[in-house]
Amino acid sequence: RVYSIDFEYWGGEILKKIAYKGFRELGVGYRDAAIENLAAEAAGSPQLMQYLCLNACYEIGVRQTADADDNKELLNETDIHERICSRTVQSTDYGSVVELMKEGPKTRGSDRNVYTTNFGWQGDVYRLLVKALALDPPKLIFRYAPLSERILGVCIGDGPSGSSITNACSHSAKIVNDAAGSKIVEWDGEHDVFDIRDPYFLFYLRWSGAADS
């Protein structure tokens, strides 16, 4: 007999408690905004939040419980946040999966339309989709309208049509899941919702640089 258990993602407030408790135990100060940024990057995953906190300690030079006069503190600074995330993403490798996603399915007949982006490169709808998923703020669930807005927002001039975007979402979901050997994304064609089921995949898209290469 099999009983299905639905594991839901953790909310931001609960994720932040991981950091609050850990940093207090270590005698490390923190800015609330810095913790909020880490919780947003964790995207519902307590394991990813713990790893982000660990690497935050490494980045600010904490290897053990700090003395009261050490004045160790996690500040809300962009460069520190970027260093923490860049260190953390090294433990995750979806490189081959993302490359297949960017390539899309094999074309039949004419080549796909290529669009110019405000990031200085050109790409088809599949590459635009990867970039859109990686943009701020981090999100696991994308409904069609905001996802389309992200995609069109990175284009200079014309962007892909609505049907092109939904087709790319459908094909990308199959490509990613087949390559990964598990269901890490899902496309609901009936409701036009793209769901990233693995927070580590989202984190890789955001911090590996794969979305820009």
C-alpha positions in Angstrom: 0.0 0.0 0.0 1.2 3.5 -0.8 0.2 6.7 1.0 0.9 9.9 -0.8 2.5 12.6 1.3 2.4 16.2 0.0 5.6 18.1 1.0 5.0 21.8 0.7 7.7 24.5 0.5 8.5 26.4 3.6 7.2 29.9 4.0 9.6 32.9 4.2 8.9 33.6 7.9 9.8 30.0 8.9 12.9 30.0 6.7 14.1 33.2 8.4 13.9 31.5 11.8 16.7 29.1 10.6 19.0 32.1 10.3 17.8 33.9 13.4 18.4 30.9 15.6 21.7 29.9 14.0 23.3 33.4 14.1 22.2 34.0 17.6 23.7 30.7 18.8 27.0 31.8 17.0 26.9 35.2 18.6 26.7 36.8 15.1 24.7 40.0 14.4 22.6 40.4 11.3 20.5 42.9 9.5 16.9 41.7 9.0 17.0 42.7 5.3 20.0 40.4 4.7 18.1 37.5 6.2 15.1 38.3 4.1 17.2 38.2 0.9 18.7 34.8 1.8 15.2 33.4 2.6 14.0 34.7 -0.8 16.9 32.9 -2.6 16.1 29.7 -0.7 12.7 29.7 -2.4 11.0 27.4 0.2 13.9 25.0 0.7 15.1 24.7 4.3 18.2 22.7 3.1 19.1 25.6 0.7 18.5 28.1 3.5 20.8 26.2 5.8 23.5 26.1 3.2 23.2 29.8 2.4 23.6 30.5 6.1 26.7 28.3 6.3 28.3 30.1 3.4 27.3 33.5 4.9 29.4 32.5 8.0 32.3 31.6 5.7 32.0 34.9 3.9 32.1 37.0 7.1 34.9 35.0 8.6 32.9 33.0 11.2 34.2 29.4 11.8 33.0 29.0 15.5 31.0 30.8 18.1 32.1 34.4 18.1 33.3 36.2 21.2 31.3 39.2 22.3 34.1 41.6 21.2 34.4 40.1 17.7 31.6 42.3 16.3 30.8 39.8 13.6 27.7 40.8 11.6 25.9 39.9 8.4 25.3 43.2 6.7 22.7 43.9 4.0 25.2 44.6 1.3 24.9 43.5 -2.4 28.5 42.3 -2.7 28.2 40.1 0.4 24.9 38.6 -0.8 26.4 37.9 -4.2 29.5 36.2 -2.7 27.3 34.0 -0.5 25.1 32.9 -3.5 28.1 32.4 -5.8 29.7 30.2 -3.2 26.5 28.2 -2.6 25.7 27.6 -6.3 29.0 25.7 -6.7 27.4 22.8 -4.9 24.7 22.5 -7.6 25.2 21.5 -11.2 22.3 21.6 -13.7 24.7 22.9 -16.4 23.9 20.2 -19.0 20.1 20.4 -18.3 20.1 24.2 -18.7 22.1 24.0 -22.0 19.5 21.6 -23.4 16.7 23.9 -22.2 18.3 26.8 -24.0 18.7 24.8 -27.2 15.1 23.7 -27.2 13.8 20.9 -29.4 15.2 20.3 -32.8 13.8 22.6 -35.4 11.9 21.4 -38.5 12.2 23.6 -41.5 12.8 27.3 -40.9 15.0 28.5 -38.0 13.4 30.1 -34.9 13.1 33.9 -34.6 15.9 35.6 -32.8 15.4 38.6 -30.6 17.8 41.3 -29.3 17.9 41.7 -25.5 18.9 44.6 -23.3 21.6 42.4 -21.9 23.7 42.7 -25.1 23.0 39.3 -26.6 20.5 37.7 -29.0 18.5 34.6 -28.5 15.4 32.7 -29.4 12.3 32.2 -27.2 14.0 29.3 -25.3 17.0 31.3 -24.3 14.6 34.2 -23.3 12.6 31.8 -21.2 15.7 30.7 -19.3 16.7 34.3 -18.6 13.2 35.3 -17.6 13.0 32.6 -15.0 16.4 33.7 -13.5 15.4 37.4 -13.0 14.5 39.1 -9.7 12.6 38.4 -7.7 13.0 34.6 -7.4 9.8 32.8 -7.9 8.9 29.1 -8.2 5.5 29.5 -9.8 4.9 31.6 -12.9 1.5 32.4 -14.4 1.5 33.3 -18.1 1.0 37.0 -17.8 3.9 37.8 -15.5 6.1 35.3 -17.2 5.3 36.9 -20.6 6.0 40.3 -19.1 9.4 39.2 -18.0 10.2 37.7 -21.4 9.1 40.7 -23.3 10.8 43.0 -20.8 14.2 41.7 -21.7 13.7 42.3 -25.4 14.6 45.4 -27.4 11.8 45.9 -29.9 9.6 43.0 -30.8 9.4 39.8 -28.7 8.0 36.3 -29.1 4.3 35.8 -29.5 2.1 34.4 -26.8 1.8 31.0 -28.6 5.5 30.9 -29.0 6.0 31.4 -25.3 3.5 28.8 -24.2 5.0 26.3 -26.7 8.5 27.0 -25.3 7.2 26.4 -21.8 5.7 23.0 -22.8 8.7 21.8 -24.7 11.1 23.1 -22.0 9.4 21.2 -19.2 9.7 17.9 -21.1 13.4 18.7 -22.0 14.3 19.5 -18.5 12.6 16.6 -16.9 13.9 14.1 -19.4 17.4 15.4 -19.0 17.3 15.4 -15.2 15.5 12.1 -14.9 13.0 13.5 -12.5 10.1 16.0 -12.5 11.8 19.2 -11.5 9.6 21.6 -13.5 6.0 21.3 -14.7 3.9 23.1 -17.3 0.2 23.2 -16.8 -1.1 23.9 -20.3 -4.7 24.1 -19.2 -4.0 27.0 -16.8 -0.8 28.3 -18.4 1.3 27.9 -15.3 5.1 27.1 -15.3 6.0 25.5 -11.9 9.6 25.0 -10.8 9.4 22.1 -8.4 13.1 22.1 -7.4 14.3 25.3 -5.6 17.9 24.2 -6.4 17.2 24.4 -10.1 15.8 27.9 -9.7 18.9 28.9 -7.7 21.2 27.4 -10.3 19.4 29.5 -13.0 19.9 32.6 -11.0 23.5 32.3 -9.8 25.4 30.0 -12.2 25.7 32.5 -15.0 24.1 30.0 -17.4 21.2 32.3 -18.2 23.7 34.8 -19.6 26.1 32.6 -21.5 
